[in-house]
């Protein structure tokens, strides 16, 4: 029996409708328009597409959008000066520096320069630490979106075995913390995990974020599992995930497609974080 599709597009559209209403109420009550500033350095085509989508989405829900496009040869000091200016700008509530940055820049230094109160990507050590200790924080957008999808699907995580394949600061580590907060028993795997399939076959909920196309196959999945595919890889001109959709969908109980699964949720959670930042001011 084929797995049920977890429709990220539909969930994202619903949340954006709700956000549009929340933003309108907030603006009417306070006279403040939530503002998001995105900084793009260089000409990376994927980053440019993503930034245009963020700009369009921000305006569509009624927020203020500001995009700063800088040439690839921009100096690190110049970028840090712009971040400092945005930190002090009252009409900007959220700041996002699009990654990757050119090789001559220190990404960690730049991200750490963002005011934690405006760190709507949730990458600053202050927000990462607050997440780790269970305090209110800005949650990184992709893990935040994954949790929304699980909640929308009525997945009860209490006591479940959750396996995360991938240990990045952007997805792997924060999603593990979020799953723990919902009382799942969590295992984090990576490229050096011995007999990976033996571990993934124990998962009631399997989250895959390794950046390797079709890495997880059907024989590595527990029958009936919830499979969340975070990967976005281009193979022969087509987008595919980190999960071999054809074989896994014959085993899993439910699965996110690529595209149309986790992807649409990421920008939506960015908008949600920006509204929260404005509300906290």
N, C-alpha and C positions, 0 to 999 in steps of 0.2 A: 504493500500500500504506500503510495507516494506521501511524502511529508507535507504538512500544511505550510503554506508560505506565510512568513511574517512580513507584512506589508509596511515597510518603513515610509513609503510615500503617503499612504493613507493616514498613518499615525502622525506624521510630521504635519500634514495639512490640517488635521484637527487641532493640534497644539498651536499652530500659527493663527488659526481663527480665534482661538482663545486668547492668544497673546495680543492680537490686534484689539480685541475688546478691552483687555487689561491696560494696554498702553493708552487707549482713548480715555479710560476712567482716570488713570494716573495724571494725564495731561490736564484734564478738566479740574481735578482736585487740587493740583499743585502749580499749574502753569509751567511745568518743566517738561521738556521733551527729552526722553532718554537719547543719549548720543554715543555713537560708536565710531572710533577712529581706527582705520586699518592702514598699516604701513607696509608697502611693497618695495623691496629693493631688487633691482635687476629685471630681466626680461624672460624669466622662466615661464613657458607657455601654460603649464598646468596651474602655476600660482596665479597668473593673470586671469585665467578663467575662473578660478576659485574666488578671487577677490571681486571680480565683477558680479558673481552670484551673491556674495555677501552684501555688496552695496545695494543691489536690486532688492534683496530680501529685507534688508534693514528698512529701506524706504517704504516697502509695501506694508509692513506692520505698523507704520506711523512713527518710526524713529528717525532721528537725524543721523545722516551718514557723512563721513568725511574720509576720503582716501588720499593718502600721500604716496605718490609714485616717485621713487628715487632711482637714478641710474646705478648700474652695477658697480661703478667705480667710486661711489660715495664712500667717504671715509667713516670709520667707526665712530669717531668723535662727533661727526655731523649727525649721525643717526642717534647717538645718545643725547645730543642736544635737543633733537626733535622729540624724543621720548620724554625728556624733562619738561619741555614746553607743554606737551599734551597732559602730563601729570598735573600741571597747574591750571589747565584750561577748564573752567567751570561747566561749560556746555558739553564736555566730553566725559562720559561716565565709564566707558569701556575702551581699552586699548588692546589692539591685536597686531603684533608684528608677524607678518607672514613668513613662514619657514619653507624651504631652507634659505639662509642668508648666504651671500657670497663668501668664498673661502677665507678672505682676509679679515672677516669679522668673527668675534667671539660670541656665539649664540647665547651661551650661558650668561655672559656679562650683560648682553642687551636685554634678555628676558628678565634678569634680576633687577634691571633699572626701572621696570614698570612698577608703578605704585600698586601694592597688593590689593588695594581697594578698587582698582580699575583693571585688574588682571582677569579679564573675562574668559581667557583661555585656561586659567587654572594651573599655569605652569610655574608660578613663582614659588620659591621654597616656603614662604609663609603659608600659602594656600595648600601646598602639598603636605606640609606638617600638620595643618589643621585637619585635613582630610584623614591623615594617618591616625590622628588622635581622636577622631570622631566628632570634631567640632564643626560648626557651620563654616563653610568655605565655598569658593567658586570651584565647581567640579569640572575637570577637563571635559570638553564638549562631547567627544566620541563615547567615552565611558558613561557619561550622563545620558546620552541618547540610548545606549544599550539598556540601561536600567529602566528607562521609560518604555522601551519595547517589551521588556520582560513583564513590567507591571501591567501594560496594556493587554498582554496576552494572558494575564491571570496566573503567571508562574509563581508558585509559592516556593521560595528559596530555603525556607527553614529546614535545616537538617539535610539538605540535598548535597550531593557531591558535585562541586563545580571545578572544572579544569580550565585554566587559562594557558593558551599556548602563545608565548611572547611575553617579554619582560621589560618593555619600553616604559619610559616615564610618561609617555603620552597616552598609552592605552593599557598595557599589561599590568603594571603595578597599581594604577588607580582603580581599574575595574576589579582587581583582586580585593582591594580594601572595601569597595562598595558592596561586593558580594558577601564579604565577611560581616559587614554591618547588617545585612539581611539574614544573618545566621546560617549561611551556607558553609560547608566545609570546603576549603579552597586549596587547590594544588596549582602551583605555577610551574610550567614547563618551558623549555628553551632548546636551543640547538644542540646542547650537550646532554640533554636528558636521555638516559639509557632506556631502550625499548619504549619509545614514546607511545606506540600504539597500545601497549599494556596499560598505560596510565590513562590515555584518552578514552579507552573503552569502559572505564569506571565512571565516566562523567554523565550525570543527569543533565547538566548544563555545560556545554562546551563552547568557549569563546576563543576564536582563532585570529591572531593578529601578528603574523610573522613576515608578511611581505613576500611570500613565495607562492606562485600560482599553483592551484590544485594540490597543495601540500598534504591536506588531510583527505584520506580516501574512505570509502564506505566501510571497509573492514576494520577501520580504526575507531568506529563510532558505536556506542551502545544503542541497541534498538530502542526507539522511542525517545531518544535524547532531544533536547532543545539545542540547536546548533546556531551560533551567532558568528557569521563570517564578516570580519572587519576588513579583510584584504581588498585592495583595488589594484589589479595588475593588468597591463595591456599585453595581450598575446595575439599575434597575427591580426592586429587592428581591432580586436574585441576586448572588452573589459571582462575580466574573470576574477574570482575571489581566491582566497587562500585554501578554500574548500573545493574539492571536486564535486560540484553540485550534482551531477548526474548520479554518481554512485552513492553519495551520502544521502540524497533525498529519498532513496529507496529504503533507507534504514532508519533515519531520524524521524521523530514525531513531528517536529516543526523546524523550519530553517529560514534564514534570511537570504534572499537572492542578491546577486551582484550583477548589475546595479539594482537599486531600488530597495535595499534593506537598511543597513546602518547608515549609509552615505547621506540620505536626506535628513537624518536626525542631527547631524553634526552642526550645521549652520543654525538649525532651529534652536538647539541648546545654547548656541552663542547668543542668539537673540534673547533667550530666556535669562541668561546670565547678565546681559546688558540691562534689561529691565530691573533685575534684582539689584544691580549696582546703583542705578538711579534711585531706587526706593530706599536704599541704605544711606543716601547722602543727607 
